[in-house]
């Protein structure tokens, strides 16, 4: 029971982390091109 909640939290945390990293890189690339 607790394992399911933990794995789900880790999955969500990982997705958020990846999303922030990708968004930051895209903003950095766009800012550098201008």
C-alpha distance matrix in Angstrom:
0.0 3.8 5.4 5.5 6.9 9.0 10.4 11.2 12.9 14.8 15.9 17.3 18.8 20.5 21.8 23.3 24.8 26.4 27.7 29.3 30.8 32.3 33.6 35.2 36.8 38.2 39.6 41.1 42.7 44.1 45.5 47.1 48.8 50.6
3.8 0.0 3.8 5.5 5.3 6.2 8.7 10.0 10.7 12.4 14.3 15.6 16.5 18.4 20.2 21.3 22.4 24.4 25.9 27.1 28.6 30.4 31.6 32.9 34.7 36.3 37.5 38.9 40.7 42.2 43.3 44.9 46.8 48.5
5.4 3.8 0.0 3.8 5.5 5.0 6.1 8.5 9.8 10.5 12.1 14.2 15.1 16.3 18.3 19.9 20.8 22.4 24.2 25.7 26.7 28.4 30.0 31.3 32.8 34.4 36.0 37.2 38.8 40.5 41.8 43.1 44.9 46.9
5.5 5.5 3.8 0.0 3.8 5.4 5.3 6.1 8.6 9.9 10.5 12.3 14.1 15.3 16.6 18.4 19.8 21.1 22.5 24.4 25.7 27.0 28.5 30.2 31.6 32.9 34.6 36.1 37.5 38.9 40.5 42.0 43.6 45.4
6.9 5.3 5.5 3.8 0.0 3.8 5.6 5.1 6.1 8.6 9.9 10.6 12.1 14.2 15.4 16.5 18.2 20.0 21.1 22.5 24.3 25.8 26.9 28.4 30.3 31.6 32.9 34.5 36.2 37.4 38.8 40.5 42.2 43.8
9.0 6.2 5.0 5.4 3.8 0.0 3.8 5.4 5.1 6.2 8.6 10.0 10.4 12.2 14.3 15.4 16.3 18.3 19.9 21.1 22.4 24.3 25.6 26.8 28.5 30.2 31.5 32.7 34.5 36.1 37.3 38.7 40.7 42.5
10.4 8.7 6.1 5.3 5.6 3.8 0.0 3.8 5.5 5.1 6.1 8.7 9.8 10.4 12.3 14.3 15.1 16.4 18.2 20.0 20.9 22.4 24.2 25.6 26.9 28.5 30.2 31.4 32.8 34.5 36.0 37.3 39.0 41.0
11.2 10.0 8.5 6.1 5.1 5.4 3.8 0.0 3.8 5.4 5.0 6.2 8.5 9.8 10.6 12.4 14.1 15.4 16.5 18.4 20.0 21.1 22.4 24.3 25.8 27.0 28.6 30.2 31.6 32.9 34.5 36.1 37.7 39.4
12.9 10.7 9.8 8.6 6.1 5.1 5.5 3.8 0.0 3.8 5.4 5.2 6.0 8.5 9.9 10.6 12.1 14.2 15.3 16.5 18.2 20.0 21.0 22.3 24.3 25.7 26.9 28.4 30.2 31.5 32.7 34.4 36.3 37.9
14.8 12.4 10.5 9.9 8.6 6.2 5.1 5.4 3.8 0.0 3.8 5.5 5.0 6.0 8.6 9.9 10.3 12.1 14.1 15.3 16.3 18.2 19.8 20.9 22.4 24.2 25.6 26.7 28.4 30.1 31.4 32.7 34.6 36.5
15.9 14.3 12.1 10.5 9.9 8.6 6.1 5.0 5.4 3.8 0.0 3.8 5.5 5.1 6.2 8.7 9.9 10.6 12.3 14.3 15.4 16.5 18.2 19.9 21.2 22.5 24.3 25.7 27.0 28.6 30.2 31.6 33.1 35.1
17.3 15.6 14.2 12.3 10.6 10.0 8.7 6.2 5.2 5.5 3.8 0.0 3.8 5.4 5.1 6.2 8.6 9.9 10.5 12.3 14.2 15.4 16.4 18.2 20.0 21.0 22.4 24.2 25.8 26.9 28.4 30.2 31.7 33.3
18.8 16.5 15.1 14.1 12.1 10.4 9.8 8.5 6.0 5.0 5.5 3.8 0.0 3.8 5.5 5.2 6.1 8.6 9.9 10.6 12.3 14.3 15.3 16.4 18.4 20.0 21.1 22.4 24.3 25.8 26.9 28.5 30.4 32.1
20.5 18.4 16.3 15.3 14.2 12.2 10.4 9.8 8.5 6.0 5.1 5.4 3.8 0.0 3.8 5.5 5.0 6.1 8.5 9.9 10.5 12.2 14.1 15.3 16.5 18.3 20.0 21.0 22.5 24.3 25.7 26.9 28.7 30.7
21.8 20.2 18.3 16.6 15.4 14.3 12.3 10.6 9.9 8.6 6.2 5.1 5.5 3.8 0.0 3.8 5.4 5.2 6.0 8.6 9.9 10.5 12.1 14.1 15.4 16.4 18.2 19.8 21.0 22.4 24.1 25.6 27.0 28.9
23.3 21.3 19.9 18.4 16.5 15.4 14.3 12.4 10.6 9.9 8.7 6.2 5.2 5.5 3.8 0.0 3.8 5.5 5.0 6.1 8.6 9.9 10.4 12.1 14.2 15.3 16.4 18.1 19.9 21.0 22.3 24.1 25.8 27.3
24.8 22.4 20.8 19.8 18.2 16.3 15.1 14.1 12.1 10.3 9.9 8.6 6.1 5.0 5.4 3.8 0.0 3.8 5.5 5.3 6.2 8.7 10.0 10.6 12.3 14.3 15.4 16.4 18.4 20.1 21.1 22.5 24.5 26.3
26.4 24.4 22.4 21.1 20.0 18.3 16.4 15.4 14.2 12.1 10.6 9.9 8.6 6.1 5.2 5.5 3.8 0.0 3.8 5.5 5.1 6.1 8.5 9.8 10.6 12.2 14.2 15.2 16.4 18.3 19.8 21.0 22.6 24.7
27.7 25.9 24.2 22.5 21.1 19.9 18.2 16.5 15.3 14.1 12.3 10.5 9.9 8.5 6.0 5.0 5.5 3.8 0.0 3.8 5.5 5.2 6.0 8.5 9.9 10.6 12.2 14.1 15.4 16.4 18.2 19.9 21.2 23.0
29.3 27.1 25.7 24.4 22.5 21.1 20.0 18.4 16.5 15.3 14.3 12.3 10.6 9.9 8.6 6.1 5.3 5.5 3.8 0.0 3.8 5.5 5.1 6.0 8.5 9.9 10.5 12.0 14.2 15.3 16.3 18.1 20.0 21.5
30.8 28.6 26.7 25.7 24.3 22.4 20.9 20.0 18.2 16.3 15.4 14.2 12.3 10.5 9.9 8.6 6.2 5.1 5.5 3.8 0.0 3.8 5.5 5.2 6.2 8.6 10.0 10.5 12.3 14.3 15.3 16.4 18.4 20.4
32.3 30.4 28.4 27.0 25.8 24.3 22.4 21.1 20.0 18.2 16.5 15.4 14.3 12.2 10.5 9.9 8.7 6.1 5.2 5.5 3.8 0.0 3.8 5.5 5.2 6.1 8.6 9.8 10.5 12.2 14.2 15.3 16.6 18.8
33.6 31.6 30.0 28.5 26.9 25.6 24.2 22.4 21.0 19.8 18.2 16.4 15.3 14.1 12.1 10.4 10.0 8.5 6.0 5.1 5.5 3.8 0.0 3.8 5.5 5.1 6.2 8.6 9.9 10.6 12.2 14.2 15.5 17.0
35.2 32.9 31.3 30.2 28.4 26.8 25.6 24.3 22.3 20.9 19.9 18.2 16.4 15.3 14.1 12.1 10.6 9.8 8.5 6.0 5.2 5.5 3.8 0.0 3.8 5.5 5.2 6.1 8.6 10.0 10.5 12.2 14.4 15.8
36.8 34.7 32.8 31.6 30.3 28.5 26.9 25.8 24.3 22.4 21.2 20.0 18.4 16.5 15.4 14.2 12.3 10.6 9.9 8.5 6.2 5.2 5.5 3.8 0.0 3.8 5.5 5.0 6.1 8.6 9.8 10.4 12.3 14.6
38.2 36.3 34.4 32.9 31.6 30.2 28.5 27.0 25.7 24.2 22.5 21.0 20.0 18.3 16.4 15.3 14.3 12.2 10.6 9.9 8.6 6.1 5.1 5.5 3.8 0.0 3.8 5.4 5.1 6.1 8.5 9.8 10.7 12.7
39.6 37.5 36.0 34.6 32.9 31.5 30.2 28.6 26.9 25.6 24.3 22.4 21.1 20.0 18.2 16.4 15.4 14.2 12.2 10.5 10.0 8.6 6.2 5.2 5.5 3.8 0.0 3.8 5.5 5.1 6.0 8.5 10.0 11.0
41.1 38.9 37.2 36.1 34.5 32.7 31.4 30.2 28.4 26.7 25.7 24.2 22.4 21.0 19.8 18.1 16.4 15.2 14.1 12.0 10.5 9.8 8.6 6.1 5.0 5.4 3.8 0.0 3.8 5.6 5.2 6.1 8.7 10.3
42.7 40.7 38.8 37.5 36.2 34.5 32.8 31.6 30.2 28.4 27.0 25.8 24.3 22.5 21.0 19.9 18.4 16.4 15.4 14.2 12.3 10.5 9.9 8.6 6.1 5.1 5.5 3.8 0.0 3.8 5.5 5.1 6.2 8.9
44.1 42.2 40.5 38.9 37.4 36.1 34.5 32.9 31.5 30.1 28.6 26.9 25.8 24.3 22.4 21.0 20.1 18.3 16.4 15.3 14.3 12.2 10.6 10.0 8.6 6.1 5.1 5.6 3.8 0.0 3.8 5.5 5.3 6.6
45.5 43.3 41.8 40.5 38.8 37.3 36.0 34.5 32.7 31.4 30.2 28.4 26.9 25.7 24.1 22.3 21.1 19.8 18.2 16.3 15.3 14.2 12.2 10.5 9.8 8.5 6.0 5.2 5.5 3.8 0.0 3.8 5.6 5.6
47.1 44.9 43.1 42.0 40.5 38.7 37.3 36.1 34.4 32.7 31.6 30.2 28.5 26.9 25.6 24.1 22.5 21.0 19.9 18.1 16.4 15.3 14.2 12.2 10.4 9.8 8.5 6.1 5.1 5.5 3.8 0.0 3.8 5.6
48.8 46.8 44.9 43.6 42.2 40.7 39.0 37.7 36.3 34.6 33.1 31.7 30.4 28.7 27.0 25.8 24.5 22.6 21.2 20.0 18.4 16.6 15.5 14.4 12.3 10.7 10.0 8.7 6.2 5.3 5.6 3.8 0.0 3.8
50.6 48.5 46.9 45.4 43.8 42.5 41.0 39.4 37.9 36.5 35.1 33.3 32.1 30.7 28.9 27.3 26.3 24.7 23.0 21.5 20.4 18.8 17.0 15.8 14.6 12.7 11.0 10.3 8.9 6.6 5.6 5.6 3.8 0.0
